[in-house]
């Protein structure tokens, strides 16, 4: 195609689902390919986009591609198909789907900077004056920072007006893509024996050169220049002198990242499979041998050995020159799962998660694509790992809501994306859970998925004995007598305890005893949670915080009460019950640092703590042989949520956390504290009765035609103007109902109604729920409406397909 005029169809990560055609300049014709990232002009901006197709038909008056960001394509044909499906199914733009499939922060980006040229004179409009005041006294300010400071203003439009008045100047620069390989200097000994002989001679005359040779000898003959500088404060002149003496050589190598450092466990021979594991593995082997797509639900009670089946499946995939993705629902589970896989597979295993830096994620992502790894483990974003020959995808704890991205586009569920990727790439997808989602178990019952069952624990160990404590009859609102005695007994015997409460902080709210005032968030319609460690009141939705007051903001009374439980308070009270008890807490507040999850996990595993207290982070996946007691502080925290899945989520959490007990010959016990001991969901969780729960819950859902018997979509309408949000929601509902009448779509409309959290981050929110008869029914009905729907400028409308929660 070198001699012909070549045009590229480019998709840009913006909300509009349009592609743009650009002329490929002669100097790029031989390099550019489908899947490459390029830099293009879009209006007045320079943006990065992705080439999805080529054409040679003549197009007049179009712009040229400015630059090729990476010569190696970022997307294969299969990944382009997958992202196109994501865009269609989850109703976002293709560009948004493509952006989600590469590491966050990757890709070239234009950075715009603003400089004030005039002071904020009174002749300017008020909003223009506000912008100029923010710019005053600064060399330059990024557009990103200005938008953060003025979230309610159309900053770009105001800046254009100011630029036309010569009041500001705008400049831009392009940041380099983090996916471009980094290089570093590797220093290597030419000959170890020669170096050893020369060390003695150099110690007196050139101690710095001698130190470099000794360091290299102690580190297998090589080290990076960065290591030498950090360890020895080495200087370039010393390297030059050693190079002239032919003792070392310098070379440029690709810089790499190893996020698995410190995770390896002692290698152990694979255990003998149980009868049920062997049956499940036979199914797995059949599909892997035939290289055929299939989805299999591996339903196994807690402690039944699902992970061993995953590892055997991965071994088969790797043996056939394929690769495997293992998805876990929580970052907290990544270290444990990775350690087990590393013990089996060595360092052909890597991990990806959001706690890695942007550069580290990019390094790992690139290494996956270049064949450096056979297995990748991580939360939902790992589903996009660019393996060249994918053979297996495992979705562990497939029922978990954390697989769903609900805050930004694309609002995808990684479990369902994994199934579609397996279909496109013709490989096996294993969904594993002790408490499968109703949707997955229903699909298995219908024969859409294969079902393999692990009904008993390894070595036929008994399930933990469960008891339900009616907290209405207890004096202490936190620890029942049974739980106090149980903790004391386990600690005395040298065993370990896990305590579960799915609410962080110290107290749920602060209440004035005199006037009844509850301190609420100014941005959200929720109370502020008290955090004792920092003595602040914090909103868990928007992050707003303030110092805890000494007096009531309304009546000035000092009689302020702290009500409700959080993990901080439980930690303090547990210390009072048993002075000297060693407690670790795992929640969002204690795991903000990079390796916090790993450190807490390893500390507890080494039995350097008696009790692990935490939120849902500890409820699944963990395997601690010395944990013989699990205490559920309050089983009621999720039950009262206005959500169709509240009972299901409560059952899953209770069953999963109960399963952490008794995973060795020591046996185990579970104590569930609740104010609703007679509820079916509590009784089912105590007995680990999944099928009992499934039958009752699915019957109730079927009567109401809720998922899994229908598909659901949630339309959110939000604005800082309450009346405008409400009016827009009603107009949108009318447009939807009109479309349904005209096309006969099998869709039921519910709402609009105020969202359960009506005000969030300063926005008033209304919701419309759609129940559709099958997949893509709601999307096909909605797409034409939203394509032409012009919502008021101050209103935002979002669509969430298959929402996992309604808040």
Buried (B, 14 or more C-beta within 10 A) or exposed (E): EEEEBBBBBBBBBBEEBEBBBBBBBEEBBEEBEBBBBBBBBBEEEBBBBBBBEBEEEEEEEEEBBBBBBBEBBBBBEEBBBBBBBBBBBBBBBBBBBBBBBBBBBBBBBBEBBBEBEBEBEEEBEEBBBBBBEBBEEEEEBEBEEBEEEBEEBEBBEBBBBBBEBEBBEBEEEBEEBBBBBBEBBBBBBBEEEBBEEBBEEBBEEBEBBBBBBBBBBEEEBBBBBEBBEEEBEBBEEBBEBBBEBEBBBBEEBEBBBBBBEEBBBEEEEEEEBBEBBEEBBEBBBEBBEEBEBBBBBBBBBBBBBBBBBBBBBBBBBBEEEBBBBBBBBBBBBBBBBBBBBBBBBEEBBBBBBEBBEEBBBBBBBBBBBEEBBBBBBBBBBBBBBBBEEBBBBBBBBBBBBBBBBBEEBBBBBBBBBBBBBBBBBBBBBBBBBBBBBBBBBBBBBEEEBBBBBBEBBBEEBEBBEBBBBEBEEBEEBBBBEBBBEBBBBBBEEEBBBBBBBBBBBBBBBBBBEEEEBBBBBEBBBBBBBBBBEEEBBBBBBBEBBBEBBEEBEEEEEEEBEBEBBBBBBBBEBBBEBBEEBBBBBBBEBBBEEEBBBBBBBBBBBEBEBBBBBBBBBBBBBBBBBBBBBBBBBBBBBBBEBEBBBBBBBBBBBBBBBBBBBBBBEBBBBBBBBBBBBEBBBBBBBBBBBBEBBBEBBBEEBEEEEBBBBBBBBBBBBBBBBBEBBBBBBBBBBEBBEEBBEEEEBBBBBEBBEBBBBBBBBBBBBBBBBBBBBEEEBBBEBBBEEBEEBEBBEBBBBBBBBBBBBBB
